[in-house]
Amino acid sequence: MATILVVDDSSFQRKHLRKILEALGHQVLEASDGNEGVAEACKSLPDLILSDLLMPTADGFSLLEKMRNRGGKIPILVVSSNVQTSARERCTELGAKGFVSKPVQAKALTEALGDILV
């Protein structure tokens, strides 16, 4: 299956996503903010990045922008409780391939992954 990088400042959310992803057969890497996420993505070249938006130090918008500026081809799926239209539009403009709302439900995540990991 795929190698997926989960970027979220909440260890609880990372564990929750890890549980779902590993049950689906994916390998999971973790980072606790956008800067760590970019560094891990450049080092490991995962098949997909799942990123929260609101994080201290470097948020998900920063991660999206840095990955785009590096010419990154790794698809990024935003996982956030920020469901405002303006946030979704900005994510799309920065290259996000999809959006899953928190609290993450296994079915919604599985469907989003299916749309991206073909």
PyMOL commands that set and color helices and strands:
alter all, ss='L'
color gray80, all
select helices_A, chain A and resi 11-23+34-44+60-69+85-93+106-116
alter helices_A, ss='H'
color red, helices_A
select strands_A, chain A and resi 3-7+27-31+48-51+76-80+98-101
alter strands_A, ss='S'
color yellow, strands_A
deselect
rebuild
show_as cartoon
